[in-house]
């Protein structure tokens, strides 16, 4: 696919904010950041949940979707792959029981949106949207729970802010709440949505989009924590051999 600098999404913006060289590596040069066991497991579980919300059924159906969705990349050995597969299956089993006991009116899952903003097109895919009593909706992003999340994280989340804009502008929904559903602890961390933040989110999208267009590489991120530190020509944290 041809690189289109006018097409923005959260992942591109996040990559640029983390490090312009990371953005260039993945989106301009179109190279791949290697999967890790955690990123691979997260993708497999997300795909299974997306399939389940599209075609709900019993636990056996959910686990069959998981098996179909399983990604083998990112694991060092077959044993490691099996260990993570079992972890994911356990998480999904517990989620399924929780979902039966706490049903929700899911109106969208893995829902794509796109809206125009000045010279850009802003796109994204939302994990889940529930209808709230009164007609507004709650936007939920599934997280595996590898990192702690609290209400401050939710309130300050650029990802959720962009998705809330997508829900309003592309899907014409009134957003009442945004949050994360933490799969490992079966906790929903959700806050009322404050549309006052929309202007700041759009300002950030514009400012980042302009820097991307100018290929402004005026800074580096934290190489020691970067997923491509062994591959990046600009890396300051390659393993010495
Ligand atoms: S290794 Fe360093 S310079 Fe390269 S993309 Fe990562 S943070 Fe940026």
Boltz pocket constraint, residues with backbone or C-beta under 6 A from the ligand:
constraints:
  - pocket:
      binder: B
      contacts: [[A, 18], [A, 19], [A, 20], [A, 21], [A, 22], [A, 23], [A, 25], [A, 220], [A, 221], [A, 222], [A, 223], [A, 224], [A, 226], [A, 227], [A, 228], [A, 229], [A, 230], [A, 232], [A, 233], [A, 234], [A, 235], [A, 236], [A, 237]]
      max_distance: 6.0
